[in-house]
Amino acid sequence: MNTSPAPAASRWWGLALIAAAQFVVIMDTSIIGVALPDIQRELGFTPESLSWVFNAYVIAFGGLLLLGGRLSDAFGARRVFVAGWLLLLAGSVIAGAASSVAVEITGRVVQGAGAALIAPAALTLLMVLFGGTAQLPRAFAIYGAAAPLGGTAGVFLGGVLTEFASWPWVFYVTIPIAALAIILAPVVLPAVPGSRSGIDVVGGATVTLGLAALVYGIVRAPEAGWLSAEVVTAVIAGVVLLAVFVLAQARSRSPLLRLGIFRAPQLGAANVAQLLLGGAWVPMWFFLNLYLQNILGAGPFAAGAALLPMTVLIVVGMIGIAPRLLARFGVKPLVVTGLLLLAAGLVGLALARPDGSYAVDVLPASLVAALGMALAFVPSLGTAISAANPEETGTASGLVNTSYQIGSALGLAVFTAVASAVTGSSNTPGALDGGYGAAFLGAAGVAVAGAVIAAATFGRTRSADRAPNKESVSA
């Protein structure tokens, strides 16, 4: 069904709820960090299994994103958006009330499944609200800026709630937000009729299990070893299942992911850019936190405060700078320049000294990296969604979210292994700094590779040329 964009007044209220969804989805990955020692002590996690409080969420999120996007197309984005919040609410209750390791991990899986429904549906709703309008790049910018805000807020909230309440509240804090989103969604978001086409059960099972197996192998590799039987088996199983998925999609009458979608101009290039952007940015954020706390001696609150200038610049860059530059120069120059700036910032962080200071060793380089992230993220995300046919916006949303999450998981796992290999068994500031520096340099290499690929694959399309017109926006 085709319709014109929503009235201007209601669009921005809808965008506020969509941005809040992105904020919470990212917040739920970072808010647990400070609480992990208390969770480990009270629930009996071993040091080896504690990472699964994070990994269970990532695996469910990454593995189910494509299915979430297809469900959004089939049953309507608003319905799937609300269903995702219901799952996120249920998972938060389970995780907060957990009294055992198994229940805690189950709660995190349910939270991740809810996030996998929310994220692609949110992007579909954004396109319904702003597609065909001059405000589309700014809407993407506001949506993108919600992610770093959620990450930073998670660090602060996790510390406050753990210190002044108790660790279950890092999960319970999501409950009132989810309840409010469920109430407001029918009021501020448009009803989007689904295609009512069949769901490819074989495709859904193979892609979900394949991505889950692949992400499982990636996140287990630093701990179990890249050549361990567990990791090799998981990665091979993931690759085989994804190959079966591709073959099934080619033969299915109602595929989960229509392979022809990749013929859309720029879509493949935009997804590769998001994959490599996640592979460079998330390791940078992770190891910068470690450098601040383990080498400079900052506490969780001080480390969070140290990241605020970078977060502010990302928000300003995504909302105020990137849309204007995008309209003037187009997608390709921004993505290439952004990835190169990110690489330059990462090289600067790799040069940080064991006896360094925040003002000299962290702040300048982190701001360069943040500006690069802001410039590259907005145009690549917008292109990945706008390039698809209107009836496949949910699928395209799930695809680009999957690209970013898989890139993030792969990058973090690889560079964690690199840092561990360089650091060895020593915990001295010099050894840790060497490991972190190696990780930063590796992430810089990923960003440079992304810039080279973007330069070779992106066309010179301008923002205004990419946006669908008013008659082509699906509602």
C-alpha positions, 0 to 999 in steps of 0.5 A, spaced: 500 500 500 502 506 498 501 513 501 504 520 502 508 521 508 505 522 515 503 529 517 509 533 519 507 534 527 506 527 528 512 525 524 517 528 530 513 525 535 514 518 532 521 519 531 522 520 538 519 514 540 523 510 534 530 514 537 528 511 544 528 504 541 535 505 538 537 508 545 534 502 549 537 497 545 544 499 545 543 501 552 541 494 554 548 492 551 552 497 556 548 498 562 550 491 565 558 492 565 559 495 572 554 490 574 557 484 572 562 483 578 555 483 583 552 478 578 557 473 578 558 473 585 550 472 587 548 468 581 555 463 581 557 465 574 565 462 573 569 467 570 569 464 563 561 464 563 560 471 565 561 474 558 555 470 556 551 475 560 553 480 554 554 474 549 547 471 550 544 478 548 548 479 542 547 472 539 540 472 539 540 480 537 544 478 531 541 471 529 534 474 529 535 480 525 533 478 518 527 474 521 525 480 525 525 484 518 521 479 514 516 479 520 516 487 519 514 486 512 509 481 513 505 483 519 506 490 519 512 494 522 508 497 528 505 490 530 512 487 530 515 493 534 510 493 539 511 485 539 519 486 540 517 491 546 513 486 549 519 481 549 524 486 551 519 487 557 519 480 559 526 478 558 528 484 563 523 481 568 526 474 567 533 477 567 532 481 573 529 476 577 534 471 576 536 466 581 541 462 577 545 462 571 541 459 566 535 463 568 539 469 567 542 467 560 535 465 558 532 473 560 538 476 556 536 471 550 529 474 550 531 481 551 536 480 545 530 477 541 525 483 543 531 487 540 531 483 534 524 485 532 524 492 535 530 494 530 528 493 523 521 495 525 523 502 527 527 503 521 521 501 517 517 506 521 522 511 520 522 510 512 514 510 513 514 517 516 520 521 513 520 517 506 520 522 500 521 528 505 527 533 505 527 531 513 529 524 511 537 525 512 536 529 519 531 523 521 536 518 520 541 522 523 537 523 530 536 515 529 543 514 529 545 519 534 541 515 539 546 509 539 552 513 542 547 516 547 544 509 549 551 506 550 554 512 554 547 512 558 548 505 560 555 506 563 552 511 568 546 508 569 549 501 570 554 504 575 548 508 579 543 503 579 548 498 582 551 502 587 545 505 590 540 500 588 542 493 586 544 489 580 537 487 578 535 494 577 540 494 571 534 490 567 528 493 571 530 500 568 528 497 561 521 495 564 517 502 565 520 504 558 518 498 555 511 499 558 511 506 555 513 505 548 507 499 548 502 505 550 505 510 545 506 506 539 499 506 537 498 513 538 504 516 535 506 511 530 502 509 523 499 503 522 503 499 517 499 494 513 503 487 512 504 484 505 501 478 509 505 473 504 508 467 507 514 466 512 519 462 509 520 457 515 526 453 512 529 460 511 528 463 517 531 457 521 537 456 517 539 464 517 537 464 524 541 458 526 547 460 521 548 467 524 547 464 531 552 459 530 557 464 527 556 469 532 557 464 537 564 461 534 566 468 534 565 470 541 567 464 544 574 464 540 578 469 544 577 464 550 577 457 547 582 458 541 580 460 534 582 453 532 579 449 538 574 444 536 568 448 539 570 454 535 571 451 528 565 446 529 561 452 530 564 457 525 563 451 519 556 449 522 554 457 521 557 457 514 554 451 512 547 453 514 548 460 511 549 456 504 543 452 505 539 459 507 542 462 500 540 456 496 533 456 499 532 463 498 533 462 490 528 456 490 523 459 495 516 462 492 516 467 498 523 468 501 525 471 507 531 475 503 529 475 496 536 475 493 534 480 488 534 485 493 542 486 492 541 488 485 538 495 488 544 500 487 548 501 493 545 496 497 551 492 497 556 497 498 552 500 504 552 494 508 559 492 507 560 499 509 556 498 516 559 491 517 566 494 517 564 500 521 562 496 526 568 492 526 572 498 527 568 502 532 565 497 537 573 495 538 575 502 539 569 503 544 571 497 548 578 498 548 578 505 550 574 504 556 579 499 558 585 504 557 581 509 561 580 504 567 586 499 567 591 504 565 589 511 567 586 509 573 579 512 572 573 509 575 567 507 571 563 514 572 570 517 571 571 513 564 563 514 562 565 522 563 571 521 559 567 519 553 562 524 554 566 529 549 566 524 544 558 522 545 557 530 544 561 530 538 557 524 535 550 527 536 552 534 533 556 531 527 550 526 526 544 531 527 548 538 525 553 536 520 552 530 516 546 531 513 548 538 510 554 535 507 550 529 505 546 534 501 552 537 498 557 532 497 553 525 496 554 519 500 561 516 497 565 522 499 562 522 506 563 515 507 570 514 505 572 521 509 568 518 515 572 511 515 579 515 514 578 519 520 576 514 524 582 510 522 586 516 523 583 517 530 584 509 532 592 510 530 592 516 535 589 512 540 594 506 538 600 511 540 597 512 547 602 512 552 602 507 559 604 513 563 599 518 558 594 523 560 587 523 558 588 530 555 594 528 551 593 521 549 585 520 549 581 526 548 584 529 541 584 522 538 577 520 540 574 526 537 577 525 530 574 518 531 568 520 533 567 525 527 569 520 522 563 515 525 558 521 525 560 522 517 560 515 515 554 512 519 549 517 517 549 516 509 551 508 509 545 507 514 540 511 510 543 508 503 542 501 506 534 503 507 533 507 501 536 503 496 530 497 497 524 497 494 518 500 499 515 493 500 522 490 502 524 496 507 523 491 513 528 486 510 533 491 508 533 494 515 534 487 518 539 486 513 543 493 515 542 491 522 545 484 521 551 487 518 553 492 523 552 487 529 556 481 525 561 486 524 561 488 531 562 481 534 567 479 529 571 485 530 571 485 538 572 478 538 578 478 533 581 484 536 580 481 543 584 475 541 590 480 538 590 484 545 591 478 549 596 475 544 600 481 545 599 482 552 601 475 554 600 474 562 603 480 564 598 485 567 603 491 567 601 498 564 606 497 559 604 490 557 596 492 557 598 498 553 601 494 548 595 489 547 590 495 547 595 499 542 595 493 537 587 492 537 587 500 536 591 499 530 588 493 527 581 496 528 584 502 524 586 497 518 579 495 518 577 502 517 582 503 512 579 497 508 572 500 509 574 506 506 578 503 500 572 498 498 567 504 499 571 508 494 571 502 489 563 500 490 559 507 492 556 511 486 556 518 486 549 519 488 546 525 492 542 524 498 536 527 494 537 523 488 536 517 493 530 518 497 524 515 494 518 520 492 512 521 496 508 516 492 513 510 493 513 510 500 510 504 503 505 505 509 
